[in-house]
């Protein structure tokens, strides 16, 4: 039984909780912080007038910055070494620090199931609940983590319905072990959110490993069907959009019905990929042709251009169309999509 969560909660209430920098026995600057200029997103006049709200994890100001040619700061890529830690409920406790890696609030006490000598821990509360961040962010961090110790991730109840990660990990050479509560003698954790050159190179490696699979086509367009998967964002006229794009030579990908390998073969080498904003677009980011473009259909009440950060990092194009409707159901205009594709290609 570990009381580390309770002790940390008390210290935090008394403002005695520490910082990673102070708790770490060793700190490694993997890549220095960087600055740059964002590229401007492609979109038609009047699209921003349709935006009613942004996704809860972002702000209107940040979204306007993401789609504009504005300065951007990329945080340094860091590694921290901690000694004699307790991993309980997806949070790592050590030296007055609690580093949370799962979305769920950790318990006050927890039974410890295992002892681990050396571990490089991967995961964030965001990648715990969003498939796209799990597939992209965590896979890239594993390539960093494995240089320090075997890579582990806290086991999560949110991943039970995700059918593709295991096959993607196999294709990308990712070795990531799930673990429950554990005492860890020597643990590494990472700050890996800045789009640094080091992170860019790791994404290049992941993309190249997927591109090594023979592609069905090259230089084509792809439409990713969202269906009813994930957080509810229903494109009411999805079938109409799919039929219209298919008649113009687009490949149609349905992640709910296809295997990871089938998805990769259809997407690999595509010049442009279109889909409702959300985790499903991670399939496209990892497989589009170098210099390709991503176009998102934005729910009017969940405007979010997180993938713009990734396309900018990789020198890809990015555009969007804002749909019209309510918080859960909306429609996109096929002509708007085609005109925006023309801006991108």
C-alpha positions in Angstrom: 0.0 0.0 0.0 1.3 3.4 -0.9 0.4 6.6 0.9 2.3 8.8 -1.6 -0.9 10.2 -3.2 -2.3 11.3 0.2 1.1 12.8 1.3 1.3 14.7 -1.9 -2.3 16.0 -1.6 -1.5 17.3 1.9 1.7 19.0 0.7 -0.1 20.6 -2.2 -2.8 21.9 0.1 -0.1 23.4 2.3 1.7 24.8 -0.8 4.7 22.6 -0.1 4.6 20.6 -3.3 7.8 20.7 -5.3 8.8 21.1 -8.9 10.3 18.6 -11.3 13.5 20.6 -11.6 14.0 20.4 -7.8 13.0 16.8 -7.4 15.1 15.5 -10.3 18.5 13.8 -9.6 19.5 14.6 -13.2 18.1 16.9 -15.8 18.9 16.6 -19.5 18.2 19.3 -22.1 17.4 17.1 -25.1 16.7 20.1 -27.4 16.9 23.8 -26.6 13.7 26.0 -26.9 13.1 27.4 -30.4 11.2 30.2 -32.0 9.7 30.6 -35.4 6.9 32.0 -37.6 3.7 30.0 -38.3 2.4 29.6 -41.8 -1.0 31.0 -42.7 -3.8 28.5 -42.9 -5.8 28.2 -46.1 -9.5 29.1 -45.7 -12.2 30.9 -47.7 -13.6 34.3 -46.9 -16.4 34.3 -44.3 -15.4 31.0 -42.7 -14.4 32.5 -39.3 -17.9 34.2 -39.1 -19.3 30.6 -38.6 -17.2 29.9 -35.5 -19.4 29.9 -32.4 -17.0 28.5 -29.8 -13.7 26.8 -29.4 -12.9 23.4 -27.9 -12.6 23.5 -24.1 -8.8 22.8 -24.1 -8.0 25.8 -26.2 -8.8 29.6 -26.4 -10.1 31.8 -29.2 -6.9 33.8 -29.1 -4.7 30.7 -29.5 -6.8 29.5 -32.4 -6.4 32.8 -34.2 -2.7 32.6 -33.7 -2.5 29.1 -35.0 -4.1 29.9 -38.3 -2.2 33.1 -38.8 1.4 33.9 -39.8 2.4 34.8 -36.2 5.5 34.2 -34.1 5.6 31.0 -32.1 7.7 29.7 -29.2 8.5 26.0 -28.9 9.4 24.8 -25.4 12.6 22.9 -24.9 12.5 19.1 -24.9 13.6 18.0 -21.4 14.3 14.7 -19.6 14.1 14.4 -15.8 15.5 11.5 -13.7 13.8 10.7 -10.5 14.8 8.1 -7.8 12.7 5.8 -5.6 9.2 6.8 -7.0 5.7 5.4 -6.6 3.4 5.2 -9.6 -0.1 5.2 -8.3 -3.3 5.7 -10.3 -1.3 7.0 -13.3 0.6 9.7 -11.3 4.3 9.4 -10.5 5.2 10.6 -7.0 8.7 11.5 -5.9 10.2 14.1 -3.7 7.1 16.1 -3.2 6.2 16.1 -6.9 3.2 14.5 -8.5 3.5 14.0 -12.2 0.1 13.1 -13.6 -0.1 11.0 -16.8 -3.7 9.8 -16.8 -6.9 12.0 -17.0 -8.6 10.4 -14.0 -8.1 11.9 -10.6 -5.6 9.7 -8.7 -6.7 7.9 -5.6 -5.6 8.9 -2.1 -4.0 5.5 -1.5 -3.2 2.6 -3.7 -2.0 -1.0 -3.6 1.4 -1.4 -5.3 1.4 -4.3 -7.7 5.0 -4.3 -9.0 8.6 -3.3 -8.6 10.4 -1.8 -11.6 14.1 -1.1 -11.7 14.4 1.3 -14.6 11.6 2.9 -16.6 11.1 5.8 -19.0 7.5 6.9 -18.5 5.4 8.1 -21.4 1.9 9.6 -21.4 -0.1 12.7 -20.6 -3.7 13.3 -19.5 -4.4 14.5 -23.0 -3.0 11.4 -24.7 -4.9 9.3 -22.2 -8.3 10.3 -23.6 -7.6 11.3 -27.2 -6.5 8.6 -29.6 -4.7 11.1 -31.9 -2.4 12.4 -29.2 -1.8 8.8 -28.0 -0.8 7.7 -31.5 1.3 10.7 -32.4 2.6 12.4 -29.3 3.3 9.2 -27.3 4.8 7.3 -30.2 7.2 10.2 -30.8 8.1 10.4 -27.1 8.8 6.6 -27.0 11.5 7.1 -29.6 13.1 9.6 -27.1 12.4 7.6 -24.0 14.0 4.4 -25.2 17.3 6.2 -25.2 17.1 6.4 -21.4 15.3 3.2 -20.2 12.6 0.8 -21.3 9.4 2.7 -22.1 6.4 2.2 -19.9 2.9 3.8 -19.8 0.4 3.7 -17.0 -2.4 1.3 -17.9 -5.6 3.2 -18.8 -9.3 2.4 -18.8 -9.9 4.8 -21.7 -7.9 2.7 -24.3 -10.1 -0.4 -24.2 -12.1 0.5 -27.3 -9.1 1.6 -29.4 -8.5 -1.1 -32.0 -5.5 0.4 -34.0 -2.7 1.3 -31.6 -1.1 -2.2 -31.4 -0.8 -2.6 -35.1 0.5 1.0 -35.5 3.1 0.3 -32.9 4.2 -2.8 -34.7 4.5 -1.0 -38.0 6.4 1.9 -36.4 8.6 -0.2 -34.2 7.2 1.2 -31.0 7.8 -0.8 -27.8 5.6 0.5 -25.0 4.7 -1.6 -22.0 1.6 -0.9 -19.9 2.0 -1.0 -16.1 -0.3 -0.7 -13.1 0.8 0.7 -9.8 4.5 0.2 -9.2 7.5 1.2 -7.2 10.2 2.4 -9.6 13.8 2.7 -8.4 15.0 4.8 -11.3 12.4 6.7 -13.5 12.8 9.2 -16.4 9.9 11.5 -17.4 9.8 14.0 -20.2 8.7 17.4 -21.3 8.0 16.8 -25.0 5.5 19.3 -26.3 7.6 21.9 -28.0 8.0 21.4 -31.8 11.7 21.3 -31.6 14.1 20.0 -34.3 14.6 16.9 -32.2 10.9 16.2 -32.1 10.6 16.9 -35.8 13.2 14.3 -36.5 11.4 11.7 -34.5 8.2 12.3 -36.4 10.1 12.0 -39.6 11.3 8.6 -38.4 7.7 7.4 -37.6 6.4 8.7 -40.9 9.2 7.0 -42.9 8.5 3.7 -41.2 4.9 3.8 -42.3 5.9 5.0 -45.8 8.0 1.8 -46.1 4.8 -0.1 -46.6 3.8 -0.2 -50.2 1.1 2.4 -50.9 -2.0 1.8 -52.9 -1.7 5.1 -54.7 0.4 8.3 -54.7 -0.5 12.0 -55.2 -4.2 11.4 -54.5 -6.8 12.9 -52.2 -8.3 11.0 -49.2 -11.5 11.6 -47.2 -11.6 10.1 -43.7 -15.0 9.1 -42.6 -15.6 9.9 -38.9 -18.9 8.2 -38.3 -20.0 8.0 -34.7 -16.5 7.2 -33.2 -14.8 9.2 -30.5 -16.1 12.4 -28.9 -19.5 13.0 -30.7 -19.0 15.3 -33.7 -21.6 14.2 -36.3 -21.2 15.4 -39.9 -24.8 15.0 -41.0 -24.0 15.0 -44.7 -20.9 12.8 -44.4 -22.2 10.3 -47.0 -23.0 13.1 -49.5 -19.5 14.5 -49.0 -17.9 11.1 -49.4 -19.8 10.4 -52.6 -18.9 13.8 -54.0 -15.2 13.4 -53.3 -15.1 9.8 -54.4 -16.5 10.9 -57.8 -13.6 13.2 -58.1 -11.0 10.5 -57.5 -10.6 10.7 -53.7 -9.9 7.6 -51.7 -12.4 7.0 -48.9 -11.0 5.7 -45.6 -13.3 4.4 -42.8 -11.1 3.9 -39.7 -14.1 2.2 -37.9 -14.1 -0.6 -40.4 -10.5 -0.9 -41.7 -7.4 -2.2 -40.1 -4.4 0.0 -39.4 -2.5 -1.5 -42.3 -5.4 -0.9 -44.7 -5.6 2.7 -43.5 -1.9 3.3 -44.0 -1.8 1.9 -47.5 -4.7 4.1 -48.6 -3.4 7.2 -47.0 0.3 6.8 -47.7 1.6 9.3 -50.3 -1.6 11.3 -50.4 -1.3 14.9 -51.4 -4.3 16.0 -49.3 -6.5 14.5 -46.6 -9.9 15.8 -45.5 -11.8 14.9 -42.4 -13.7 16.2 -39.4 -11.3 17.7 -36.9 -10.4 15.1 -34.3 -8.2 12.2 -33.5 -9.0 10.4 -36.8 -6.8 13.0 -38.5 -3.8 11.5 -36.8 -3.9 8.7 -39.4 -3.4 11.4 -42.1 -0.6 13.3 -40.3 1.5 10.1 -40.0 1.0 9.0 -43.6 0.5 12.0 -45.9 3.2 12.6 -48.6 6.0 14.9 -47.6 4.8 18.4 -48.4 1.2 17.1 -48.5 -1.7 19.0 -46.9 -4.3 18.4 -44.2 -7.8 19.9 -44.3 -10.1 19.8 -41.4 -13.9 20.2 -41.2 -14.4 22.3 -38.1 -17.5 21.8 -35.9 -18.8 25.4 -35.4 -18.8 25.0 -31.6 -15.5 23.2 -31.3 -13.0 25.2 -33.4 -9.6 23.7 -32.8 -6.6 23.7 -35.1 -4.2 21.6 -33.0 -3.0 19.8 -36.1 -1.8 23.1 -37.5 1.0 22.9 -35.0 2.0 19.5 -36.4 1.7 20.4 -40.1 3.8 23.5 -39.5 6.5 21.5 -37.8 6.7 19.1 -40.8 6.4 21.7 -43.6 2.9 20.5 -44.6 0.0 22.6 -45.8 -3.1 23.1 -43.6 -6.6 24.4 -44.3 -10.1 24.2 -42.9 -13.8 24.7 -43.6 -16.1 25.6 -40.8 -19.3 23.6 -40.8 -22.8 24.9 -39.9 -25.0 23.4 -37.2 -25.2 22.9 -33.5 -22.9 21.5 -30.9 -23.1 17.9 -31.9 -24.5 17.8 -35.5 -23.4 19.9 -38.4 -23.1 20.0 -42.2 -20.2 21.0 -44.5 -20.5 22.4 -48.0 -18.9 20.3 -50.7 -18.1 23.3 -52.9 -16.4 25.0 -49.9 -14.2 21.9 -49.5 -13.2 21.7 -53.1 -12.4 25.4 -53.3 -10.3 25.1 -50.2 -8.5 22.1 -51.7 -7.6 24.3 -54.7 -6.0 26.8 -52.3 -3.9 24.1 -50.8 -2.8 22.3 -54.0 
